[in-house]
């Protein structure tokens, strides 16, 4: 007998002993939260241009302010091969590197709150094998802000012989820059952080994030390795071994690790990510459920100087990866993008969040959405009527 998505989530939550939040963000008119409907309509034009230029097959855009959704709209197609299917607002997306802040860094912050970790902890104190080749000084903070000196990605072939061997090879990597000297955006950093969550908590990252973040927020369409009902709604990406990748992680390293990794593997929807964004805007709380202490949110999202810009702990703020943030967000804004075509930015000063979710790699690995998403983020900020917007 078929089980509804809500029923499945209820069962999972009861098994986990969690007290879920079911309330998603309510919809209101833009004017009721100090935004302009007319200005927000410019988003439709920007997306239409992107679709005509084949930047992506389709997308979902969501804008929220003051705890409410003012825009949630699907455009174009979820799938164009082998047959066409329309994009829908409840499409499930492979979040790619948005996994880094939302699942992995949030889990790390929880362990820090619980005094099971410190930002200053040496990785080698948690993983003795990691000390090889002069990596003794690398800390948790270095991993979170991508100043560890580790390579961006080690060879995909290193993952061909199982998870244990893959991590043995990661532990044995050499530095490519002195620790603390250079910003190198690195999947390896977050693979290690996911491994640290497992070692310190005693739970795999997917289980820890579900129990402590997603289930408690009622984000029942978020997590690793989505079940069959969610896979049917997932936006396909490319082909692997002659089969379309749908509801299965696109990233090849995460795939070889069984779909669970610190740098990629999270799936989610616009509605669920809006809840996460609002939790962060609420300084760690949503609908009476506290995920992070206010001090943890402040620590996670404050400006951290790196060699070529500003990062947060797991978040982007102003670096060479920030073209998708737009030009009008405040200095307090933090966000991230994902390789598959996903973008999330949250701005506490403007009390605003912006989501652009696409599968720009479908069907052929092409497409480009960062500049387009940045234009939409700019329009969202410029739509605010009740406080000044500063040029950046």
N, C-alpha and C positions, 0 to 999 in steps of 0.2 A: 504493500500500500504506500502511495506517495506521502511523504511528510513535508509539510510546508516549511519554508525557510524560518519563519518565526518559531514554529514548534521545535525544529531542530535546535535552534539557538536556546530555547527554554530548557530543553533536555540537557544540553551541554552545560548551561549555567547551573542547573540544579546539581549535576554531577560534580561540578567544581565548587559548589557551595557559595557561589557568588550572588551578590545582590545587584542585578542589572538596572541600568537606566534605559527606559524605552523611549523617552521623549526626544525626538529630533528637533532641530531648530525650526521655529515657526516662520511662515512666509508673511511678509508685510510689503506695503508699497515703499519704494525708495524714499519718497518724501517724508514718510513717518519716522525715518531714522536719519534725516538730514542729507539725503542724496537726491540727485536729479534723474528722473526717468528718461528724460530726453537725452541727457549725456550718456547714460548707460546703453541707449539704443545704438550708439556708435560701435559697440562691441559686435553687433550683428554684421556690420559692414566689414570690420576687420577679419572676422571669421570667414565671411563669404569670399573675401579676397584670398585668404589662405587656402580655402577649399579649391578655388578656381586654379590656383598655382600648384595644386597637389602637394601642399605642405603636409597634409595628413588626410586620411579618408574621412574622418569625422572627429568630433570632440564633445566634451561636456564642460560648460563654464558655470562656475558658481561664485557668487559674491555675497558676503555677509557683513553686517555691521550691527553693533549694539545688541548682539545676541539674536539676530534675526537674519533670514535669507531674503535678499532683495532680487536676486537673479539666480535661476537654475534652469539651464536650457541645454538641450542636445542639438547637435548640428551634424549633417552629413550622414555617413555610414559607419556602423560598427565593423562591418565586414564587406569587402569588395570581391574577394575570391574565396572559394570557388563560385559562390553566389553572393548577391548583394543583400545585406540586412541593414535596416536603419539603426542609427545610433539612438540610444534611449538614456534617460537620466539615471536609470538604475544599472547601467552597464558596469561590470566589474573590470577593473584595470590592473594590469601588472604595474606596480608602482616603481619598480626598479630602484634607483638610489634614494627615493624618498623613504625607503626602508631604513636608511642610515639614521636619520633623526627620529622618526616616528616610532620605530620598533626598538632599534638597538640603543641609541643614545638615551632615550627615555628609560629603558631598562637599566642602563648604567647609572643614571641619576637616581633611580629608586634604590639601587644597591648602595650608593653613596649616602643617601638619606638614612638608610638603615645601618650605617656605619660598618658595612661589610666591605666597602672599598673607600679609597681616597683618590682624589685626582692626582696626587703626588706619588701614588704607589708605582713602583717599578714593575713593568710587565714581567721581568725576569723573576720577581719575587712570587708571582702567581704561576708562571710557566717557566720553570728553571731551564728548560731546553732552549728557550728563546734567547738566552744570554750569549749564545754562540756568535762569533764574528763581531764582537765589540758592541753589542746592542744592550748592554747592562743599564744604560742611563735612560732608555726610552720609558716614558711614563704613560699612564692612562690619559692625562691631558694631552700629551703629544699625539696620541692616536686620534683623539676627538677633534683636534684642530688641524690634523694633517701636517704636523711638523716633526714626525718621527724620523724622517730620513729614509723611509722604506720606499721601495719601488711602487709605481702606480698599480701594476698588475704583474704577477709572475705568470709564467707560461701556462696556458690552459692544459697542456699535457701533464702538468704536475698534479692534476686532479683525476687522472685516469685510473688510479689504482686504489680508490677508496678514500673515505674521509680521514682515517687515521694517517695514512701516508701523505695525503694532501697537506695536513697540518704539520706533519713532521718536516715537510719541505718548506713550509712557511716559516716555521721556527728557525730553520737553518739559513734563511736568506741573509745576505749581506746588505749593509746600508749603502745607499747610493748618494747620500749627502749626510754631513754631520747632523746629529739630532738637534733640533731646535733652530737650525740655520736656514731652512728652505721650506716653503709651502709646496708640497707635492700631493695633489689630490689623489688619494690611494684607496682602492678597494681592499687592499691587504690590511690597512689599519682597522677597517670595520669587520673584516673576517676575524681578526684577533679579538676585537671587542665582543663579538658574538660568542666566541669561544670562552672568553672571560666570564660572560654572563652564565654560561653553562657550568663552568668550574666553580664559581663562587656561590651560585644559587642552588646548584645540584639539579637544575632543570634545563632541558634544551631551550634555546632562545624562543622558539615558536610557542612552547608551553608557558614559559615565564611571561612573555608579552601578552598572550591571551588571558592568563589568569589575573594579571596585575594591571593591564591597561584596557584592552579591547572589550573583554567581557564585562568589566566593571562600568564601562561607559555605554554599554548596550550596542557596541559596534560589532554587530553579529555578522556583518558582511566583510569583515576585515580579518586578515590573518594569513598565515602561510598555508600552502598546499590546500587550496579551496576544495570543498566537497562537490559532488556531482551537480547539485542544484545551482551552485554559484558558477561552476565551470561553463554551464550552458549559457550563462549571461555574460561571460567574459569576452572582452575584445581580443580577437586573435592578433598575433604578431607576424612572425615569419614561419617558414617551414623548417623542420628538423627531421632528418632521415625520411624526407618525402611526405611528412605529415604536418598539418597546420598546428602550430603551438597555440593552444587555447586553454586558459586556466592552468597553465603550467609555466613555470618561470622561464623567461626568455634568456636571461643571463647564463652563459654556458658554464661558468664556474659554480654558480649556485645550483644549477641543474645537476651537475655531477656530484654535488654534496647532498643530493636528495631533496632539493627545493627549499632548504632552510639554511640561511647564511646571514651574517651581520650586515652585508653590503647590499643584498638584493633578495627578493623572494616574497615580499609583502604584496598582497592583493587587497584592494579596497574599492569603495564607491564614493561618489561625491557627497552623498548624505552622511556617510560615516566619517569621512575626513573633515566635514564641517563641524561635527561634534568634537573631534580632536582639536581642531583649530580654536573652537570656542573655549574648550578647557584651558588651553594655553593663554588665551586672552583673559580668562577669569583667574589667572595666576594659579592654575593647577586644579581647579574644581569645576564640576559641571553637574547641575541638577542635584546638588547636595552630596555628590560623591567626590571625594578628594583623591586625586591621583598623585600629584606632587605638591610639596609644600611651596608656598610663595617664594621662599628663599631659593628653592631648587630651580624654579622657573627663571628667576632673576639670574642665577648663576649660569644656567644653561644658555641663556639668550643674550648675556652681556657681550660687549665688544671685546674680542681677543685679537690683539695685533699679531699678524703673521707676516712673513717676509714680503708678500705681495698683496696686501689687503687686510681685510677684517673678517674674521669668522666668529661663530658662536661654538658652543660645545655640541658638535654634530650638525650645526646649522651653517648655512651660508649667510653672509651679511653684505659685504662688498668685496668681491674678488673678480677675477677674470671669468668666473662661472655665473656672474650675476646679471647677465643680459636679460634674463627672464623676470627680473624684479621690477622693471619699468623705471621711470624717471621721477616719480612723484611720491614714492613711499618715504617715510621718515627714517631717521637714523636708528630708530628702535626696531625697525623691521627685520625679520629673520625668515628664511625660507630655504627651499631646496628644489632641485629638478631631478628628473629621472630619464635615463637613456631612451626608454620606450616612448617618451613624449608627455611626461607628467610634470606638473609644476604646482607648488604650494608656497604662498607667502602670507605671513601674518604680521600685522603692524599694530602694536599696542597703543602707540600714540594716536593713531587714527581710529582705533578700535575697529579694525577692518581685516578681513581675510579674503583671499583670492585663490581660486582653484581653476586650473586648466588641465583637463585630463584627456589624453589622446593616445592612440596607438600608431604614432607616426611611422613606425617601422613596418607597418602592414601596407602592401603585401611583400615588398621587395627590399626592405631594409633602408629605404630612402625616406625622404621627408625631413623637414626641419622646422621646429616650432618655437625655439627659445626667443627669437626676436619678436615673433607674433604674440607669444604669451606676454612678453614685456610691454608691448603696445596695449594689450588689454588691461594689464595691471595699472598702467598709466591712466587709462580712461577711468578705471574704477576709482582711483584716488582723486582724479580731477572731477569726479561726479559729486564729491562731498561739498555740501553747501554751507554747513554750519561751523566750519573752522577753516582757518587759512591753510592753504597748501603751499609749501615752500619749494621753490625750484632747487634741483640738485645738480 
